[in-house]
Amino acid sequence: MIAKLSPLAFGIYLFQLNQVIWNNYLRGAFTFVAETNIILGVVYAFACAALIFISGLVVEFLRTKIAKVIKIPELSKKIVSVFHWMLKKVCVILK
């Protein structure tokens, strides 16, 4: 289960470290939780954390689907092979 869900954590990581998301959407968005009573505050805190977690999972799911559609692994292999070929040519020329 961990092996299947751990890659999905990248979406959550993006939310927490992305300055645009943080500055425009998350900073101060949940201050209302501190102003409620303790029981309601705990419920709100868990609900907000679940909302961020689910949003991150959706982002990661979409990212993986898009990467598969545009064939990122194959594309990156081709780019590496082109650079490897160019490096060989440059090394031959410099000798």
C-alpha positions as CSV (number, residue, x, y, z in Angstrom):
1,M,0.0,0.0,0.0
2,I,2.8,2.4,0.9
3,A,4.6,1.7,-2.4
4,K,1.4,2.6,-4.3
5,L,0.6,5.8,-2.3
6,S,4.0,7.2,-1.7
7,P,4.4,8.7,-5.2
8,L,1.2,10.5,-4.6
9,A,2.8,12.5,-1.8
10,F,4.6,14.6,-4.5
11,G,1.3,16.5,-5.1
12,I,1.0,17.4,-1.5
13,Y,4.7,18.4,-1.4
14,L,4.0,20.8,-4.3
15,F,1.2,22.5,-2.4
16,Q,3.3,23.0,0.7
17,L,6.4,24.4,-1.1
18,N,4.9,26.2,-4.0
19,Q,5.1,29.9,-3.2
20,V,2.3,30.9,-5.5
21,I,-0.1,28.4,-3.9
22,W,1.1,29.3,-0.5
23,N,1.0,33.1,-0.9
24,N,-2.3,33.3,-2.8
25,Y,-4.4,30.4,-1.4
26,L,-3.1,28.8,1.8
27,R,-1.5,31.6,3.8
28,G,-4.1,32.7,6.3
29,A,-6.8,30.6,4.8
30,F,-7.3,28.5,7.9
31,T,-7.0,31.2,10.6
32,F,-10.7,30.8,11.3
33,V,-9.9,27.4,12.9
34,A,-8.1,29.2,15.8
35,E,-11.2,31.3,16.6
36,T,-13.5,28.3,17.2
37,N,-14.0,26.2,20.2
38,I,-11.6,23.3,20.7
39,I,-13.8,20.5,19.5
40,L,-14.9,22.3,16.4
41,G,-11.3,23.5,15.8
42,V,-10.1,19.9,15.8
43,V,-12.8,18.9,13.3
44,Y,-12.0,21.9,11.1
45,A,-8.2,21.1,11.3
46,F,-8.7,17.5,10.2
47,A,-11.1,18.6,7.5
48,C,-8.7,21.2,6.2
49,A,-5.8,18.8,6.2
50,A,-7.9,16.2,4.4
51,L,-8.9,18.8,1.8
52,I,-5.3,19.7,1.2
53,F,-4.3,16.0,1.1
54,I,-7.1,15.1,-1.4
55,S,-6.2,18.1,-3.6
56,G,-2.6,17.0,-3.6
57,L,-3.6,13.5,-4.6
58,V,-5.7,14.8,-7.5
59,V,-2.8,17.0,-8.7
60,E,-0.4,14.0,-8.5
61,F,-2.9,11.7,-10.3
62,L,-3.3,14.2,-13.1
63,R,0.4,14.8,-13.3
64,T,1.1,11.1,-13.7
65,K,-1.6,10.7,-16.4
66,I,-0.3,13.7,-18.3
67,A,3.3,12.3,-18.1
68,K,2.1,9.0,-19.5
69,V,0.1,10.6,-22.3
70,I,3.1,12.7,-23.5
71,K,5.4,9.8,-22.9
72,I,7.9,11.6,-20.6
73,P,10.0,8.5,-19.9
74,E,10.5,7.8,-23.6
75,L,11.2,11.5,-24.3
76,S,13.7,11.7,-21.5
77,K,15.5,8.6,-22.9
78,K,15.7,10.2,-26.3
79,I,17.0,13.5,-24.9
80,V,19.7,11.7,-22.9
81,S,20.7,9.6,-26.0
82,V,21.0,12.8,-28.1
83,F,23.2,14.5,-25.5
84,H,25.3,11.3,-25.2
85,W,25.7,11.3,-29.0
86,M,26.7,15.0,-29.0
87,L,29.2,14.5,-26.2
88,K,30.8,11.7,-28.1
89,K,31.1,13.9,-31.2
90,V,32.6,16.8,-29.2
91,C,35.1,14.5,-27.6
92,V,36.2,13.2,-31.0
93,I,36.5,16.7,-32.3
94,L,38.6,17.8,-29.3
95,K,41.0,14.9,-29.6
